Amino acid sequence: MFNLRRFAEPFAILFVATGFNARLKALRAWVALVICGVLLALLPGCSQNSQRVNTAVEYYYIGDYPQAEAELAPLIAKPDNNYVLNNCRYGSAALAAGNLRHAEQAFLTAYRIINSVNSNTAGEAIGAVTVYEGIRVWKGEPFERAMAHYYLGLIYLIKGDYENARAAFQNSLFRLRAYSNPDSQRSQAQRDATVDSNFSLGYFGLGFCYHMLNRPDLAKANFQLAEQLNPAISPVVRKVYQPGTNCLVFVDWGFGPRKRAGGWYGEKVVFGPPLFRAGPPPYAHGWVDHKPADRFAVPTLVDTLALAAQKRWLTMDTIREGKAIAGTAILAGGLAAADYGAVHRDQTVALAGLGAAVLGAAIAASSHADTRYWEMLPRCVYVIPVALKAGDNTIRVAADGTASQSFTVQYSGSGYRVLYVRLR
């Protein structure tokens, strides 16, 4: 959040140190009130909706997924700037609660708007630049958008709809910025250059879809891309092809990156915790009827903390930093002019300086970054291939030294099953 104390210090130093007549002292107080009003207007408020979201997130974190779903249900029909985000939140809660139909509808809604080009009106786009970027319709950082596509693909896999799952996984593999920073020394073509996605989970899902659609050439090509990006998953891919394997268990574990504002005015976006503090992701294990599903420990197919640490997976926005610099410069110039006018008893110059200071403060304060993020994202996603027998099967999944969960699945004896489990 914007640090009001830091912002007030220059006012205190300049205005307390100089002698003002009574009228200018009154103007000084008026300027302070205007600045506070600007800051309060620009910073996110605590509304009933945000309280409901906070309650839902708390329920989700403790594993009460049905209650989290119920808290979010009233928000997903409101077409405001959090419409996509609330549908993603609701989709996560509904999927973890086993409500597949509601999860599908929520992620399909998010999917359609994320891939649309007219979700932000011209007024919202201009307002995001000139006022506060949080008024835009939230579409998430690139890694959040990729995960939204993944979840829709996963839901279609669970339903056995491999063609729609293929489309969702394909859309999770959008191209990313080639350069992490828009360097002015590079040409426009270099700044606009993109590279293929390194989202190994998307390539794995796409490979499995083609495997089930009887397209072995495309299945092999996409599985190979997933293995090139994440060589540790090779045993998982081999197990998919192994005779007898008839079920994939997708496992979410942990919680993804948290978003906050950094910098003097909160103009920078910071994701944490850093990888060195969070530590390496654990391996996962699976059992069927108390017997190990395989001899190898299952590595993660995606680590969202690692994605958030790669700038290609973040939205680069230099407008905020430019506004912070410009606002500070105008503020400093205005204060200097006000000081000059006060010293020389020139009311016109003093008033002009105070006006410029207010304008600079407003511009600087409006550079605050949009800190909305998808709190329900997992840190890791695992895929555990297993062999089920006809009838009831007791499956247990666990991550090293952390959570485990057991559940019973009935298998008809034919076809492929795809299951989902949320570990905390």
Secondary structure as a PSIPRED ss2 file (coil, helix, strand):
# PSIPRED VFORMAT (PSIPRED V4.0)

   1 M C   1.000  0.000  0.000
   2 F C   1.000  0.000  0.000
   3 N C   1.000  0.000  0.000
   4 L H   0.000  1.000  0.000
   5 R H   0.000  1.000  0.000
   6 R H   0.000  1.000  0.000
   7 F H   0.000  1.000  0.000
   8 A H   0.000  1.000  0.000
   9 E H   0.000  1.000  0.000
  10 P H   0.000  1.000  0.000
  11 F H   0.000  1.000  0.000
  12 A H   0.000  1.000  0.000
  13 I H   0.000  1.000  0.000
  14 L H   0.000  1.000  0.000
  15 F H   0.000  1.000  0.000
  16 V H   0.000  1.000  0.000
  17 A H   0.000  1.000  0.000
  18 T C   1.000  0.000  0.000
  19 G C   1.000  0.000  0.000
  20 F C   1.000  0.000  0.000
  21 N C   1.000  0.000  0.000
  22 A H   0.000  1.000  0.000
  23 R H   0.000  1.000  0.000
  24 L H   0.000  1.000  0.000
  25 K H   0.000  1.000  0.000
  26 A H   0.000  1.000  0.000
  27 L H   0.000  1.000  0.000
  28 R H   0.000  1.000  0.000
  29 A H   0.000  1.000  0.000
  30 W H   0.000  1.000  0.000
  31 V H   0.000  1.000  0.000
  32 A H   0.000  1.000  0.000
  33 L H   0.000  1.000  0.000
  34 V H   0.000  1.000  0.000
  35 I H   0.000  1.000  0.000
  36 C H   0.000  1.000  0.000
  37 G H   0.000  1.000  0.000
  38 V H   0.000  1.000  0.000
  39 L H   0.000  1.000  0.000
  40 L H   0.000  1.000  0.000
  41 A H   0.000  1.000  0.000
  42 L H   0.000  1.000  0.000
  43 L C   1.000  0.000  0.000
  44 P C   1.000  0.000  0.000
  45 G C   1.000  0.000  0.000
  46 C C   1.000  0.000  0.000
  47 S C   1.000  0.000  0.000
  48 Q H   0.000  1.000  0.000
  49 N H   0.000  1.000  0.000
  50 S H   0.000  1.000  0.000
  51 Q H   0.000  1.000  0.000
  52 R H   0.000  1.000  0.000
  53 V H   0.000  1.000  0.000
  54 N H   0.000  1.000  0.000
  55 T H   0.000  1.000  0.000
  56 A H   0.000  1.000  0.000
  57 V H   0.000  1.000  0.000
  58 E H   0.000  1.000  0.000
  59 Y H   0.000  1.000  0.000
  60 Y H   0.000  1.000  0.000
  61 Y H   0.000  1.000  0.000
  62 I C   1.000  0.000  0.000
  63 G C   1.000  0.000  0.000
  64 D C   1.000  0.000  0.000
  65 Y H   0.000  1.000  0.000
  66 P H   0.000  1.000  0.000
  67 Q H   0.000  1.000  0.000
  68 A H   0.000  1.000  0.000
  69 E H   0.000  1.000  0.000
  70 A H   0.000  1.000  0.000
  71 E H   0.000  1.000  0.000
  72 L H   0.000  1.000  0.000
  73 A H   0.000  1.000  0.000
  74 P H   0.000  1.000  0.000
  75 L H   0.000  1.000  0.000
  76 I C   1.000  0.000  0.000
  77 A C   1.000  0.000  0.000
  78 K C   1.000  0.000  0.000
  79 P C   1.000  0.000  0.000
  80 D C   1.000  0.000  0.000
  81 N C   1.000  0.000  0.000
  82 N C   1.000  0.000  0.000
  83 Y H   0.000  1.000  0.000
  84 V H   0.000  1.000  0.000
  85 L H   0.000  1.000  0.000
  86 N H   0.000  1.000  0.000
  87 N H   0.000  1.000  0.000
  88 C H   0.000  1.000  0.000
  89 R H   0.000  1.000  0.000
  90 Y H   0.000  1.000  0.000
  91 G H   0.000  1.000  0.000
  92 S H   0.000  1.000  0.000
  93 A H   0.000  1.000  0.000
  94 A H   0.000  1.000  0.000
  95 L H   0.000  1.000  0.000
  96 A H   0.000  1.000  0.000
  97 A C   1.000  0.000  0.000
  98 G C   1.000  0.000  0.000
  99 N C   1.000  0.000  0.000
 100 L H   0.000  1.000  0.000
 101 R H   0.000  1.000  0.000
 102 H H   0.000  1.000  0.000
 103 A H   0.000  1.000  0.000
 104 E H   0.000  1.000  0.000
 105 Q H   0.000  1.000  0.000
 106 A H   0.000  1.000  0.000
 107 F H   0.000  1.000  0.000
 108 L H   0.000  1.000  0.000
 109 T H   0.000  1.000  0.000
 110 A H   0.000  1.000  0.000
 111 Y H   0.000  1.000  0.000
 112 R H   0.000  1.000  0.000
 113 I H   0.000  1.000  0.000
 114 I H   0.000  1.000  0.000
 115 N C   1.000  0.000  0.000
 116 S C   1.000  0.000  0.000
 117 V C   1.000  0.000  0.000
 118 N C   1.000  0.000  0.000
 119 S C   1.000  0.000  0.000
 120 N C   1.000  0.000  0.000
 121 T C   1.000  0.000  0.000
 122 A H   0.000  1.000  0.000
 123 G H   0.000  1.000  0.000
 124 E H   0.000  1.000  0.000
 125 A H   0.000  1.000  0.000
 126 I H   0.000  1.000  0.000
 127 G H   0.000  1.000  0.000
 128 A H   0.000  1.000  0.000
 129 V H   0.000  1.000  0.000
 130 T H   0.000  1.000  0.000
 131 V C   1.000  0.000  0.000
 132 Y C   1.000  0.000  0.000
 133 E H   0.000  1.000  0.000
 134 G H   0.000  1.000  0.000
 135 I H   0.000  1.000  0.000
 136 R C   1.000  0.000  0.000
 137 V C   1.000  0.000  0.000
 138 W C   1.000  0.000  0.000
 139 K C   1.000  0.000  0.000
 140 G C   1.000  0.000  0.000
 141 E C   1.000  0.000  0.000
 142 P H   0.000  1.000  0.000
 143 F H   0.000  1.000  0.000
 144 E H   0.000  1.000  0.000
 145 R H   0.000  1.000  0.000
 146 A H   0.000  1.000  0.000
 147 M H   0.000  1.000  0.000
 148 A H   0.000  1.000  0.000
 149 H H   0.000  1.000  0.000
 150 Y H   0.000  1.000  0.000
 151 Y H   0.000  1.000  0.000
 152 L H   0.000  1.000  0.000
 153 G H   0.000  1.000  0.000
 154 L H   0.000  1.000  0.000
 155 I H   0.000  1.000  0.000
 156 Y H   0.000  1.000  0.000
 157 L H   0.000  1.000  0.000
 158 I H   0.000  1.000  0.000
 159 K H   0.000  1.000  0.000
 160 G C   1.000  0.000  0.000
 161 D C   1.000  0.000  0.000
 162 Y H   0.000  1.000  0.000
 163 E H   0.000  1.000  0.000
 164 N H   0.000  1.000  0.000
 165 A H   0.000  1.000  0.000
 166 R H   0.000  1.000  0.000
 167 A H   0.000  1.000  0.000
 168 A H   0.000  1.000  0.000
 169 F H   0.000  1.000  0.000
 170 Q H   0.000  1.000  0.000
 171 N H   0.000  1.000  0.000
 172 S C   1.000  0.000  0.000
 173 L C   1.000  0.000  0.000
 174 F C   1.000  0.000  0.000
 175 R C   1.000  0.000  0.000
 176 L E   0.000  0.000  1.000
 177 R E   0.000  0.000  1.000
 178 A C   1.000  0.000  0.000
 179 Y C   1.000  0.000  0.000
 180 S C   1.000  0.000  0.000
 181 N C   1.000  0.000  0.000
 182 P C   1.000  0.000  0.000
 183 D C   1.000  0.000  0.000
 184 S C   1.000  0.000  0.000
 185 Q C   1.000  0.000  0.000
 186 R C   1.000  0.000  0.000
 187 S C   1.000  0.000  0.000
 188 Q H   0.000  1.000  0.000
 189 A H   0.000  1.000  0.000
 190 Q H   0.000  1.000  0.000
 191 R H   0.000  1.000  0.000
 192 D H   0.000  1.000  0.000
 193 A C   1.000  0.000  0.000
 194 T E   0.000  0.000  1.000
 195 V E   0.000  0.000  1.000
 196 D C   1.000  0.000  0.000
 197 S C   1.000  0.000  0.000
 198 N C   1.000  0.000  0.000
 199 F C   1.000  0.000  0.000
 200 S H   0.000  1.000  0.000
 201 L H   0.000  1.000  0.000
 202 G H   0.000  1.000  0.000
 203 Y H   0.000  1.000  0.000
 204 F H   0.000  1.000  0.000
 205 G H   0.000  1.000  0.000
 206 L H   0.000  1.000  0.000
 207 G H   0.000  1.000  0.000
 208 F H   0.000  1.000  0.000
 209 C H   0.000  1.000  0.000
 210 Y H   0.000  1.000  0.000
 211 H H   0.000  1.000  0.000
 212 M H   0.000  1.000  0.000
 213 L C   1.000  0.000  0.000
 214 N C   1.000  0.000  0.000
 215 R C   1.000  0.000  0.000
 216 P H   0.000  1.000  0.000
 217 D H   0.000  1.000  0.000
 218 L H   0.000  1.000  0.000
 219 A H   0.000  1.000  0.000
 220 K H   0.000  1.000  0.000
 221 A H   0.000  1.000  0.000
 222 N H   0.000  1.000  0.000
 223 F H   0.000  1.000  0.000
 224 Q H   0.000  1.000  0.000
 225 L H   0.000  1.000  0.000
 226 A H   0.000  1.000  0.000
 227 E H   0.000  1.000  0.000
 228 Q H   0.000  1.000  0.000
 229 L H   0.000  1.000  0.000
 230 N C   1.000  0.000  0.000
 231 P H   0.000  1.000  0.000
 232 A H   0.000  1.000  0.000
 233 I H   0.000  1.000  0.000
 234 S H   0.000  1.000  0.000
 235 P H   0.000  1.000  0.000
 236 V H   0.000  1.000  0.000
 237 V H   0.000  1.000  0.000
 238 R H   0.000  1.000  0.000
 239 K H   0.000  1.000  0.000
 240 V H   0.000  1.000  0.000
 241 Y H   0.000  1.000  0.000
 242 Q C   1.000  0.000  0.000
 243 P C   1.000  0.000  0.000
 244 G C   1.000  0.000  0.000
 245 T C   1.000  0.000  0.000
 246 N C   1.000  0.000  0.000
 247 C E   0.000  0.000  1.000
 248 L E   0.000  0.000  1.000
 249 V E   0.000  0.000  1.000
 250 F E   0.000  0.000  1.000
 251 V E   0.000  0.000  1.000
 252 D E   0.000  0.000  1.000
 253 W E   0.000  0.000  1.000
 254 G C   1.000  0.000  0.000
 255 F C   1.000  0.000  0.000
 256 G C   1.000  0.000  0.000
 257 P C   1.000  0.000  0.000
 258 R E   0.000  0.000  1.000
 259 K E   0.000  0.000  1.000
 260 R E   0.000  0.000  1.000
 261 A E   0.000  0.000  1.000
 262 G E   0.000  0.000  1.000
 263 G C   1.000  0.000  0.000
 264 W C   1.000  0.000  0.000
 265 Y C   1.000  0.000  0.000
 266 G C   1.000  0.000  0.000
 267 E C   1.000  0.000  0.000
 268 K E   0.000  0.000  1.000
 269 V E   0.000  0.000  1.000
 270 V E   0.000  0.000  1.000
 271 F E   0.000  0.000  1.000
 272 G E   0.000  0.000  1.000
 273 P C   1.000  0.000  0.000
 274 P C   1.000  0.000  0.000
 275 L H   0.000  1.000  0.000
 276 F H   0.000  1.000  0.000
 277 R H   0.000  1.000  0.000
 278 A H   0.000  1.000  0.000
 279 G C   1.000  0.000  0.000
 280 P C   1.000  0.000  0.000
 281 P C   1.000  0.000  0.000
 282 P C   1.000  0.000  0.000
 283 Y C   1.000  0.000  0.000
 284 A E   0.000  0.000  1.000
 285 H E   0.000  0.000  1.000
 286 G E   0.000  0.000  1.000
 287 W E   0.000  0.000  1.000
 288 V E   0.000  0.000  1.000
 289 D C   1.000  0.000  0.000
 290 H C   1.000  0.000  0.000
 291 K E   0.000  0.000  1.000
 292 P E   0.000  0.000  1.000
 293 A C   1.000  0.000  0.000
 294 D C   1.000  0.000  0.000
 295 R C   1.000  0.000  0.000
 296 F C   1.000  0.000  0.000
 297 A C   1.000  0.000  0.000
 298 V E   0.000  0.000  1.000
 299 P C   1.000  0.000  0.000
 300 T C   1.000  0.000  0.000
 301 L C   1.000  0.000  0.000
 302 V E   0.000  0.000  1.000
 303 D E   0.000  0.000  1.000
 304 T H   0.000  1.000  0.000
 305 L H   0.000  1.000  0.000
 306 A H   0.000  1.000  0.000
 307 L H   0.000  1.000  0.000
 308 A H   0.000  1.000  0.000
 309 A C   1.000  0.000  0.000
 310 Q C   1.000  0.000  0.000
 311 K H   0.000  1.000  0.000
 312 R H   0.000  1.000  0.000
 313 W H   0.000  1.000  0.000
 314 L C   1.000  0.000  0.000
 315 T C   1.000  0.000  0.000
 316 M C   1.000  0.000  0.000
 317 D C   1.000  0.000  0.000
 318 T C   1.000  0.000  0.000
 319 I H   0.000  1.000  0.000
 320 R H   0.000  1.000  0.000
 321 E H   0.000  1.000  0.000
 322 G H   0.000  1.000  0.000
 323 K H   0.000  1.000  0.000
 324 A H   0.000  1.000  0.000
 325 I H   0.000  1.000  0.000
 326 A H   0.000  1.000  0.000
 327 G H   0.000  1.000  0.000
 328 T H   0.000  1.000  0.000
 329 A H   0.000  1.000  0.000
 330 I H   0.000  1.000  0.000
 331 L H   0.000  1.000  0.000
 332 A H   0.000  1.000  0.000
 333 G H   0.000  1.000  0.000
 334 G H   0.000  1.000  0.000
 335 L H   0.000  1.000  0.000
 336 A H   0.000  1.000  0.000
 337 A H   0.000  1.000  0.000
 338 A H   0.000  1.000  0.000
 339 D H   0.000  1.000  0.000
 340 Y H   0.000  1.000  0.000
 341 G H   0.000  1.000  0.000
 342 A H   0.000  1.000  0.000
 343 V H   0.000  1.000  0.000
 344 H C   1.000  0.000  0.000
 345 R C   1.000  0.000  0.000
 346 D C   1.000  0.000  0.000
 347 Q H   0.000  1.000  0.000
 348 T H   0.000  1.000  0.000
 349 V H   0.000  1.000  0.000
 350 A H   0.000  1.000  0.000
 351 L H   0.000  1.000  0.000
 352 A H   0.000  1.000  0.000
 353 G H   0.000  1.000  0.000
 354 L H   0.000  1.000  0.000
 355 G H   0.000  1.000  0.000
 356 A H   0.000  1.000  0.000
 357 A H   0.000  1.000  0.000
 358 V H   0.000  1.000  0.000
 359 L H   0.000  1.000  0.000
 360 G H   0.000  1.000  0.000
 361 A H   0.000  1.000  0.000
 362 A H   0.000  1.000  0.000
 363 I H   0.000  1.000  0.000
 364 A H   0.000  1.000  0.000
 365 A H   0.000  1.000  0.000
 366 S C   1.000  0.000  0.000
 367 S C   1.000  0.000  0.000
 368 H C   1.000  0.000  0.000
 369 A C   1.000  0.000  0.000
 370 D C   1.000  0.000  0.000
 371 T C   1.000  0.000  0.000
 372 R C   1.000  0.000  0.000
 373 Y C   1.000  0.000  0.000
 374 W C   1.000  0.000  0.000
 375 E C   1.000  0.000  0.000
 376 M C   1.000  0.000  0.000
 377 L C   1.000  0.000  0.000
 378 P C   1.000  0.000  0.000
 379 R C   1.000  0.000  0.000
 380 C E   0.000  0.000  1.000
 381 V E   0.000  0.000  1.000
 382 Y E   0.000  0.000  1.000
 383 V E   0.000  0.000  1.000
 384 I E   0.000  0.000  1.000
 385 P E   0.000  0.000  1.000
 386 V E   0.000  0.000  1.000
 387 A C   1.000  0.000  0.000
 388 L C   1.000  0.000  0.000
 389 K C   1.000  0.000  0.000
 390 A C   1.000  0.000  0.000
 391 G E   0.000  0.000  1.000
 392 D E   0.000  0.000  1.000
 393 N E   0.000  0.000  1.000
 394 T E   0.000  0.000  1.000
 395 I E   0.000  0.000  1.000
 396 R E   0.000  0.000  1.000
 397 V E   0.000  0.000  1.000
 398 A E   0.000  0.000  1.000
 399 A E   0.000  0.000  1.000
 400 D C   1.000  0.000  0.000
 401 G C   1.000  0.000  0.000
 402 T C   1.000  0.000  0.000
 403 A C   1.000  0.000  0.000
 404 S E   0.000  0.000  1.000
 405 Q E   0.000  0.000  1.000
 406 S E   0.000  0.000  1.000
 407 F E   0.000  0.000  1.000
 408 T E   0.000  0.000  1.000
 409 V E   0.000  0.000  1.000
 410 Q E   0.000  0.000  1.000
 411 Y E   0.000  0.000  1.000
 412 S C   1.000  0.000  0.000
 413 G C   1.000  0.000  0.000
 414 S C   1.000  0.000  0.000
 415 G C   1.000  0.000  0.000
 416 Y C   1.000  0.000  0.000
 417 R E   0.000  0.000  1.000
 418 V E   0.000  0.000  1.000
 419 L E   0.000  0.000  1.000
 420 Y E   0.000  0.000  1.000
 421 V E   0.000  0.000  1.000
 422 R E   0.000  0.000  1.000
 423 L C   1.000  0.000  0.000
 424 R C   1.000  0.000  0.000
